[in-house]
Amino acid sequence: MSAKSPRYRIGIDIGGTFTDIIVFDKEMGEIARYIKVSSTPRKPENAVINSLKKLYEEGFKDVEMLIHATTVATNALLGQIGLELPRTALITTQGFRDIIEIGRQRRAELYNLFVTRPRVLVPRRFRFEVRERINYLGEIIEPLNDRDVERVINKIVENRIESVAVSLLHSYANPIHEIKILERLREKIPNIHVSISSEVDPEHREYERTSTTVVNAVLMPIVSRYLKSLEREISQIIDVPLYIMQSSGGIASTKEVTRLPVSIIESGPASGVMAAIFLAEHLGITDVMSFDMGGTTAKAGTILNGVPLVTTEYEVGGKIHAGRIIKGSGYPVRYPFIDLAEISAGGGTIVWVDKGGALRVGPISAGAEPGPACYGLGGENPTITDANLLLGRLNQKYLLGGQMKIHIDLSKRAFKDRITKEIGIDPVEAAIGAIKIANSLMSKIMRIVSVERGIDPRDLSLIAFGGAGPMHACALAEELEFDKIVIPRVPGLFSALGLLAVDFKHTFLKSIRRNVDEIAPEILETEFKKLEAMGMSTLKEEGIPEEKIVFRRYADMRYWGQGYELLVPCEVINDEQDIRRLVERFHKAHEGKYGYSMPDEAVEIINLRVEAIGIMEKPRFRKIKKKAMKLDDALLEKRLVYFEYENDFIETPVFIREKLAAGINIEGPAIIEQYDTTTVIYSGWRAFIDDYGNIILQKI
């Protein structure tokens, strides 16, 4: 008789303003408990540990696993206090010492003569060269010079280096020299952190490969310390494994994440998209846009046929303009990232007046400390949350079901002191302007991941979540002409729920760089199988049984002479006909992406990729009870609420979501309040409560 499996899974999402913790009961098929507390930026694990202690005291002890989304990697590169970057060295081939400083010569601000580039992560005095040379075919032209390696290791010891990045020329084709340096470093300095490019990013283009390896090396000590500290403190409460969300939309063990911290740079945002995929599949919707508006930022992503758009390049620590990362302003990282557009337009984003007297929103956020003015924690700047409060959209007495008191008088004072005194408009007018600006900014990021990707947003459904997302969903839907919006049961904790609905995932890559006419089918199949064997080994180490492991194959392909590649799904390669089918898929993908294809041109395969996926049991949702009720049974109050399309305050009914039964219809204008968010329903929209408690908003 098999042992009974643990009952609960816990998802932990640390955001810039709030930390969300959600407990899922596998036996009951429903959320057993959720907690939303202010984040603790200087020591983010404090909010987690305090909440876990509370859960343990409440009896949630039979826990299968903890799954965590974290921003610690991003925050370190953005310069968060308490996350100082470790002293890092770079070892590279002679003559390539300055490659991370030379870069691609991209100017983040084309017409600014005084533009400053991001600080170099490894100062020149810590960039060391060794004599060696391997060509692009992997042939050794000059053996690794052992005396150079010894000299470099001595300098690393002298300078008390904490982490080392090793990136040698053409190591993607033959990693033997990097492996030798790794072994010598581990032999001489056992506790040092080492990243080698042939493991972190085994692709050509030495600048991007070196940058990715350096970022990984810089993050290794920070992420390692954070996860060790978190695991240690968790173990004092409960003995349970900890897994981490990756930017690619899968989870991994702390061991793997410590080895490859570049994989968790966009950990938190990815969990929201995966939650949207899970909910959309549950509702039978294939094409959706996820919209996540939290306390600090707003993020949008597109899902087609149940699969998120993915990019293999990202710039971390860079500047964002109108939702786009400014090329050259950050540090290039090559790793699979869910394709998101992000902008500083969260609930805590500060409203201000520039030198020209114009009203502005963001990019600075009030964060968790002190937060919006209305929180009464010392914040003096008006925010989007304060604006929504003044416009009647938020309960003027409390948030989080009464646990968090708010103060409308502090919001009015903040707008008077920071806006009215500057440009002479009253607080309400300023709040209206702030909301319109924020909506305009957010509609731009939604266009980036739809219209700019060749996708018509009118063909998509909108899934809106985050603590502030449901307040702005209708306005954005009007702007982009969505006719259907889905508000999940717990929108403010939806990203944390996404952590419980994902699989283990790892990506393995092999550089090929050959014309398709020059590659024998058996060579491709052999290389794919090698990558799959690596994936099988990694997932088995994480405890995934073989019958739960699946693989997805891809090829990075381009026309001969092109600068960049397209990711093309691939199947088993048995013969020349399979290769021809792969090439046909590439032509079709190229036409879909760029509007044309060139069937007579030569095609290259640059890389082979394998996604190794460990299938996890997904949560099941129990239907909510249907009962005969009058809408007035859920009515909390009526209050004046501003709607921009009416350009006026309208007396609006406010309903309590927890009291709404399945099958209930509500016509806008209306407001639905709950523990973790507020949903604003505009005129011309009808809300329907489905069998699982989701709010389905339909354009009338």
Secondary structure, DSSP 8 states (H G I E B T S, - for coil): ------SEEEEEEE-SSEEEEEEEETTTTEEEEEEEEE--TTSTHHHHHHHHHHHHHTT---EEEEEEE--HHHHHHTT-TT-----EEEEEETT-TTHHHHTT---SSTT-TT------SS-GGGEEEE--EE-TTS-EEE---HHHHHHHHHHHHHTT--EEEEE-TTTTT--HHHHHHHHHHHHHSTT-EEEEHHHH---S-HHHHHHHHHHHHHHHHHHHHHHHHHHHHHHTT----EEEE-TTS-EEEHHHHHH-GGGGTTHHHHHHHHHHHHHHHHHT--SEEEEEE-SS-EEEEEEETTEE-EEEEEEET--EETTEE-TTSSEEEEEEEE-EEEES-STTEEEEE-TTS-EEEEEEE-TTTT--GGG-SS--S-BHHHHHHHTT-S-SSEEGGGTEE--HHHHHHHHIIIIIHHH---HHHHHHHHHHHHHHHHHHHHHHTTGGGT--GGGSEEEEESSSHHHHHHHHHHHHT--EEEE-SSGGGHHHHHGGG--EEEEEEEEEEEEGGG--HHHHHHHHHHHHHHHHHHHHHTT--GGGEEEEEEEEEEETT-SS-EEEEE----SHHHHHHHHHHHHHHHHHHHS---TTS-EEEEEEEEEEEE----------------GGGGEEEEEEEEETTTTEEEEEEEEEGGG--TT-EEESSEEEE-SS-EEEE-TTEEEEE-TTS-EEEEE-
